[in-house]
């Protein structure tokens, strides 16, 4: 490889500087200074240079936010500084009591002010920077020990990979909240429902679940955001004055490259805190993220240090929580929706109520188990709230108000859409229709097939799908490719121009690549990311259809549940017939040769390794990468399926378990010999 000239090196440095500056202006200052098209062009230029000259890649490069391989598991890490939770106050009287308590401990305190910040409904994370570079991101865990999720943290664009500081300290820690913006939360839930999966109950659960994804590509796709709120500095840092207050600390965090909540306020008294709390009680409904209260902190750090901590909480801070908005209403009926996977979802319809600024008249009851738990009767008075102020849910029933003639609602034994018997698999809470000709399943399948992430058929909306099914023009997605302009002209409100465009859009979808087709098939648990992952390994439909569950599950990011679902789908005769028809129609059921990633020798394919202890020269990640490059699989748990345990110093219980199970053990030298001999 030709070494990079000094001009190329300087160009790479300049591109990084421009991109990092643009990201800071966009994400932190909320003042974009570079056009999106310009940013994209510079980003591509940097990518190309780093591809040609990989030695120039640095950990803080904007191109290095998403890891190449999913993790097998997260490792536990001990926080250098504990993450305390906050005491809660649920009204202004409890807030005043908190002030009385800390004043008794610091009766001489003067010049007291409070910093108020909106309490973001997400997940607390701890960031560690060494010499200005992000080296670790961890979950809160129990406050003392969390999980290392650095690979996922790097995907959050409002978290800088390098601090905006010329002479950074050897170590610096930042705490903050990772959260999902509401528009992203709604999009994720809709995609999950389209795949037949349960929706996240609220943005907090969604954020927590996203952070614990093993595949950082999935995390990047979900577009988490971040607000910083705590900075732990060493005693002296060159070039900056150590902040003496929380307010100064927040300003410094922003200067370092972090996004801090702009809706903060410095309050000289508790009365001002109460006014701030009241102001945001309604205004928070218009925010692009969820907040469930206000965090109140004493501004002065010397006073914070004087007050210290209880066993659980800092004495100098408290969270003033907004009450969950609930309303009573009367259930008028229960309707059952049938999704594209056949899942039956009961939905309560009730007298309209106002919740979180919107009118609500329907709420999901999830499944039959939830119905049984509620003991819901038609005509019951129920308490309704918005989970996370987003999704309406029935919280509880008020049996004392139940009419004497009220009838308990039971899940139907037959599908409300097609009349066929329904089943409830033993390992599921969901009741399903298994009639492949069910119009509700067909309707959902076609809409999913045409969706933007799948075949992206422009103009194929629900109103046309309904008519296709009602007029018996379409019995499966394959029938779409037989539709003619003449047939479409028989539909209500379909003109010649629209018919021509729709037929053209359907024909154009034949060019969509194999990963999109795989996603469009609507196999349970196979989302767009999993479809891409599977298609990279199984580059055509024949290979995937012939694969055993074990082979599918061995793909990075694909577990046994997905593997079993894929395997079962290809064993259904109707699905095999569908694949044949799609092949005849000209759909792309294999990757283009240019898209197939070249595969090197895989001498360790099918072998499972576990690494324990500290190796003499290789880091655990290096050893893992070498094994995976040779086709081996690295897991975190020793079992009867483990082929080799790689043993370093200070090996723990994994070694004992391996000895009990008779698992072969390798030193680092033996591992390297094995890799060398395999090649």
N, C-alpha and C positions, 0 to 999 in steps of 0.2 A: 504494500500500500504506500502510495506517495505521501510523504509527510506534509502537513499543512504549512503553507507559507505564513510569514508574519502577517501579511495582509489578510489572509483568510482567518487567522486567529483573532485579529482585531475586528473583523467583520462579525464574527460570532459573538464577541464580547459586546459590540455595539448593538446587535440585534437583541441580545438578552436584556441589555439596559433599556432599550426602547420598549420592548414588550412588558417588562416589569414596571416601568414608569406608567405605561398605558393601563395596566391592570390596577395599579394603585389609584390612579385617577378615576377609573370606572367603578371599582368595587368598594374602595374605602372612602374617597372623597365624594362619590356620586356625581362626578363632574367629568364625563367622558371628553377626552381631548384627541382621540384618534378614531377615524372612521372604521367601521367594522371590516370593510373590504381591505383597507390598508393593513389592519391588524392581522387578518387572515393571510395576506400575502407575505408579510414579514415572518409570521409563524411558519409558513411553508418553506420560506427561504432558510430559516434556522433548522428546520427538520431535515432538509436536504443536505445542508452542510454537515450536520451531526451524523447523518447516515454515511456520508462519504468519508468523514473523519471522526470515527467514534471516540478517539482519544480526547476529543475536545468536549465531550459530554460531561457536564457537572451535575451534582445532585439538585442544585437550585435552578436548573434550566426550566423554563416554562413547558418544555416538551416532556418533562419527566414526572408529571403528576400522576399518571396511571401506571401501575406496575404491570410487568409482562405476564406474570403467572399468579393465579389465585393462591391464597394461603391454604394450608391444610387445617390449621387451627391457630388460635391466638395464645400467646404466652402471657403469663402473669408478670406484672412488674410492680415494684414497690415505689410509691410516690416519695420523692425526696422531701416534699412538704405536704402534709396531709390535706385532703379536700374535705372540709367540714360542710355539713348540711346547714340549713338555716332554720331557726325557730319560726313558727308560723303565728301570725295574728289574724283573726278572722273578723275583727271590727276595730273601730277607732278606740274603744275603751281598752282593748287588749294592747293596742299600740301605746297608749298612754301608760299602761302598767309597765310595759317594757322600759319606757323612758324613766319611770320612777325607780326601777330596779338598778339601772346602770348609774343613775345619779346618786344613789346611796353608796355606790362603790367609788364614785369620783365626785364628791360634793363640792369640791373647789373648782370644778371645770368651768371655764368661761370661753367666750368666743366659740360657742357650739353651733355647728351647722350640720345639715344632713344632705347627703347625696341620694337622690331618688332615681332609680332606673326601672324601666319596665321589666318584669320577670318573664323572660322568654320561656315558652313551653317546649323545651327540647331536651338535649342530653349534655350534661357537664363533661368537659374534656380538659385534660392537662397537656400542655405543650412544653417541650424542652428544646432549647436552642443552645448549641455549643459553638463558640466562635462565630456566632451570627447565623448558623445554618440549623434548620429544623432537623433534629435527630430522633425525636420520639413524640408520638401522640398517644395518649392513653385514656381509657374510660375512667370515670370516677370510681367505679366498683364500690367497695365498702368505705372508701375515703382514705384507706391506708394502702390497699393493693387494688390495682385495676388491670385491664387487659391492654396489651400493646397493639394498637390499631393504626400504627404509623402509615402503613400502605394506604389505608382508606383516608386518613387525615390529609394526605398530600393531594387528594383529588379536590379538596374544597378550595375554591379559587380566592376566597376572602381570607385565607390563611397564608401568609407569606412563607415561601420556602427559605428566603434569606431576609434578615432584618435590614431595615433601612437605617443603617448605622455604620459609620466609617471605622470605628474602633470598638467592635462588639466585645462584651465580656466573655470570659471562658464559659460561663453558664448563666442562663437566664430562663425563667419559667413564666408562662402565661396561662391563665385559666379563662374559660369562657364557655359559651353555650352553642352547640351545633344544633341547627334546627332546619325544618323543611318549610320553605315558603308555601303559603296556602294554595297558590295555583299549581305548584308542583305536586303537593299532597293530593289535590283533587285528580290530577292527571294520573298519578300512580294508582290511586284507588280505582279509577275507571279501567285502567289496563288490567288490574288484578281481577276485577269483576268480569271483564271480557274473557279472561283466561279461565274463568270458573273458580277463582280463588277468593278467599274471604278478604273483605276490605279491611284496611287498618282502622282501628277505632278512632284514633286521633293522631295529630301530627307528631306528638311526643313519641308514641309507640312506633310510628313510622320512622322517625329519626333514629331511635335506638336500634331498631331492626336493621336499618340501612348501615349504620356504623359497624354492626357485627357481621356484615356480609363478608364472606371469604374472598369474593372476587371484587377487586377494586374497580374493575370496569363497570360493574353494576352500580357501585357507589357513585362513580363519576357521572353516570347517566341520570342519577336521581337529583343532582344539583343541590346538594346540601349548602347551607349558608352558615355563617358564624359571626357572633358578636363577642369581642373580648371584654372582660370586666375586672380582671385582677392581674397585676404585674408583680413578680417577685424578682427584685434586682439584688445583685451583690452590693456590699456597702459602698463601693466606689466604682464608677464607670467613667472611663475617659470620655470627655466631650459632652457629657450631659450632667445636669443637676438632678440629684436624686429627688423624686417628688416627696413632699411633706404631707400631701393630702390625697384622698381618693380622687378628687376632681383633677388634680394635676397628673395623677397616674393615668387616668383615662385619656387625657390630652397627649401624654407621652406615648401611650399605646397606639394612638392614631398616627403619630409621627413616625413610629417604628414600622408602620405598614399594616396595622390591624384595623378592622372595621369595628367601631364602637357604636352603641345605640345612640342615634342623634336625639332621641326623645328623653334625654336625661335632664335633671334640674337640680341646682344647688339651692336648698331650702334653709332659710335662717331659723325656722321654728317648726314645731310639730303641726301647727295650724296650716302652714304652707304645704307640709307633706299631705295633710288631709285634703287640701284643695287640689293638689296634683292628682291624688288618688281618685277624687270625685270627677275631675276633668277627663281622665282616661277611662272611666267606667263605661262611658258610651263611645268615646272617640276610638277606643281600641278595636271596635268592631269594623272599622275602616282600614285597619292596618293590614299589610300583606303577610303577616305572620301571627301566630297565636301568642297571647300573653294572658296569664291567669292571675296576675297580681303586680305588686310594686315591691321592689327590694329597697329597703331603707338602711343606709350605712352612715355611721358617724364619719364626718369628713376628715378629721385630723388623725394622722397615723400615730402620733404620740399618745393620743387618748385611746385609740384602739389597742395599742400595746399595753397601756396601763390596765385596761379592762380585761384583756385576755379572753380565755375560752372556758366554757363548761366542758363536761366530758363529750358533749355532742355538738354544741353550737358556739359560734363566736358571740360574746356578750354585746358587741358593738354593732350588730346587724340583725335585721329581722325581715321576714317576708309578709307583707300585708296582702292577704288573698281576697280576690273577688268571689262572692258566693256563686255557685253554679246556678244558672237560671233554669228554673223548673216551672211547669205549669200543669194543672189538672185538666183533664178533658175526658170525653166519653167515647169509647170505641164503638163505632157504628158497624163496621164490617172488617173482615180479614180477607184479603185477596192473596192469591199465590202466583208468584212470577216464576216462569220457567226460563232458565238461562241456556246458553248454547251448549253447555256440557250436560244439560238435563237436570241441573240442580233446581229443586223447588225451594223458593224462599218466601215464607209468609210475611206479609206486610200489613200492618194495622192501619186502617183509615179511621180518622176521628174528627170531631168537631175542631175547626181551625183554631190555633192558639198562636200568640206572638212569642217567639224565642230568639234571643240574640239578634234582634232587629229584622227578623223575617217571619212571614206567616208559614206555619207548619201544619200540615193536615195528614201526613203519612209518616210512618216510621217502620223500619225493618224490625222483624222479630227473629231474624237470623235462621232458626231451624226448629225442628220439633222438640229438641231438648230444652231450648229456651222457653218454648210455649209451656212445656210441662213444669218448668221451674216457676214460671209466673202464675200458672193455673188460670190462664186467661179465659174469661167468659165474654161472649158478645153482650154488649151493653155495660161492661165494666167501666168504672171510673179509674183512670190510670194517671200516673205522674209521668210526664214526658220531659225530656231535656235534650239538648244537643250535645252529643259526646264530643268533647273538645270544641264545643260551640260550632261544629261542622255537621256532624251526622245525627239526625234525630233518632232517639232511641226511647223505648218504653222502659222506665226505671223500675217501677213497681206497680202492683195492682192494689186498690183500696177495697178489700172484700166487704167491709162494713157498709159500703154504698152500693153493693151489688143488688140488682133487681131480683125479686123472688123467682121470676121465670127465666132468668139468664141461663143460657146453654154454654157448657164448656166447648171451646173450639178445639177440634181435632184435625191433625194434618190429613189431607185427602189420601185415599188409598189408590186413586186413579189420577192420572195427569189431567189437569184442567184444560190443557191445550189440545190433547189428542184422545183422551179417554182411556188410554192404555194403563194397565196396572203399573204402579211405581214400586221401587225397591229401596231398601236402605242397607248398604253394605255394612258388614259387621264392624269394620274398623273406621267408620265415618259417622259424623253427626248429621250428614246431609242426606235427605231423601231425593232419589233421582228417577227421572223417566229414562228408560233405556230404549225407547222406540226411535230408531234412526230416521223414521219418516215423520216424526213429530214436527208440526209446523213451527212451533216455538223454537225448537232446537235448530231447525233449518234456517229460520229467520236470523237467529243469532250467528249461525255459522257463516252465512253469506255476508252479513254485515262485518264480521271479523275478517273474513277473506278479503273484503274490499277496503279494509281500514288502512290508514296511512302507513303503519309499521309493517303491514303485510304486503298485499299486492297493489295497494294504493290506486284503486280504480276511481278516478275522479268523476264525480257526478252520480255515483251509485249510492243514493241515499235510502233511508228507511222507507220512504213513500213508494219507491220503485220496487224495493225488495218485497214489501207487502203485496203489491200487485202481481209480481212474478209468481209468488206462492199461491195467492188466491186464484189466479188464472191457470195454475198448473203448468206454467212455462218452465219452471226450474224446480227440480227435485234434489239437486246436489250442486255444489259449486262448479262441477264440470259442465253442467248444462248451460252455464253462463256463456261458454265459448261456442255454443250452437245458436245463440240468439241472433235474429236477423232484424234489420231495420223494419221490415214489414210487420214482424211480430210486435215490436216495440210500439209501432204506430197504433196498435189496438188498445194501448193503455190509456187510461184517463189522463188528459192534460199533457200528453206527450206529442210534441210537434216533430216535423221532419228534421229540423236542425238538431234538436236535442237527441233524437234517436240516432242520427249519424254520429254525433259526438260520443254518445254512450257506447255504441258498438265499437267505435275507434278506441276508446279508453280501455274497454275490455280486451281488445286485441293487443293493445300496447302492453298490457300487464303480463303478457306471455314472456316479455323480456326481463321481468324481474328475476333476480338471481335466486339460486337454490336456498340460501338461508331464509329469505322472505317467504318462499313457497312453504318451507318447513314450518315456519311460524304460522302461516295462514291456515295450515291444516287443522289448527286448533287442538292439538294433542294436549291433554290435561297436564298442567305444571310446566309446559314448555313455553316460556316467554320469548321475547325477541332476542334477548341476550343469550339464553340457553340454546336457542335455535342456531345462532351464529357459532357458538362453541361446538355444538354437535356437528354442524356442517363442515367445520374446519377439520374435524377428525374423520367423519364419514362423508366423503366428498361427493357421494351420489346416493340416491334413494335406495338403490339395490343393496349397497353396503350397510346402510342403516337398518333397512328392513330385515336383513339376515343376521344382524348382530344379536348376540346373547345379552341378557341383562348385565352380566358381570363385565362384559366388554364396554357397554355403554356407561356403566357406573364408574369405570376406571378413568373416564375423561375428566380432566380438571374442571371443577365447578359443577359436575353432574353427580348427584347422589343416587342412592338406591331407589328412592321414591320416583324420581323422574325416569330412571332407567326402566323400572317396571311398567310405568305408564306408557313409555314409547314402545317397549317390547309388546305389550298387550294390544296397543293400537294397531300395529302392523300384523297382528294375528287375526284380526276381524276380516272376514271375507269381503264385506261391503267396502271396507277401507282399501283392501287390495284392488278391488274393482275400480275404486275412485282413482288410485294411482295410475292404473292402466289407461283410464280415460284422459287423465291430465297429460300423460305421456303422448297419447295420440293427438291431443289438442296442441301440442307443441310447447308445453310449459318447461321451464328450466329445472330439471330434476337432478342436476349435477353441477358442481362448480366448474366454471370456465378454467381451462388448463392454466391460464395466466394467474388465476386466483388461488390455485392449489399451492400450499406452502411445501417446499421441498423437504422431504423427510430423510434425515441421516440414518446411520445405523442405530438400531435400537436393541443392543445386546441384552439389556436388563429389562426389556419389556415383560410385564407380568410378574415382576419381582417387587415385593413390598419391603421397605426399609423403615426402621425407626432409629433416631439418633438420640443418644443420652450422654450427659456429661460434657466436659470441655475438651475439644480436640487439640492436639499439640500445635498445628499450624493453620488448619482450616477453621474458618468460622462455621457455625451451624448452617448459615445460609449458603456459604460456598459449597459445603458438602452436599447440601440438598440440591443445589443447582446442578452439580456434576452428576448426581444420581439421576435426576430428572432428564438431563440432556441425553443420557444413555437409555432412556425409556423406562427407568424405574419409578416407583411411586413411593413417596415419603409420607408417613402418617405420624401422628403423635402418640399412639397407644399401641402397646404390645398385645398381640392376640395370637390365636392359633394360625391366623392367616399371614403372620409376619414371617418373612424369609430370613432377614438379617437384622441384627441389632448392632449398630455402629457405636462402640463404647469409647468414651473419653474419660478423663479424670473426674473424680467426684460424681461417679454414676450413682443413681438413686434406685428407687423401687423398680424401675423398668428392667434393670439388670436382673434383679431377683426373680421377677415374673418371667423373663426370657429363659432363665436357668430352669425354672419350674416347667415351662412349656417345651423345653428342648430347642429353643430358637438358636440358630447359629450366630456367633458373635464375631465381629470384625473390629480390629484396631484401625486407626487412620491409615497406617501403612498398608494393611491388608485390603482396605477399601480401595486405595489408589492402585494397588497391584491388580485387584479385580477389574477395575475400570480400564487399566492399561492392557490386560490380557484380553478383555472383551473386545477392545479395538484392534 
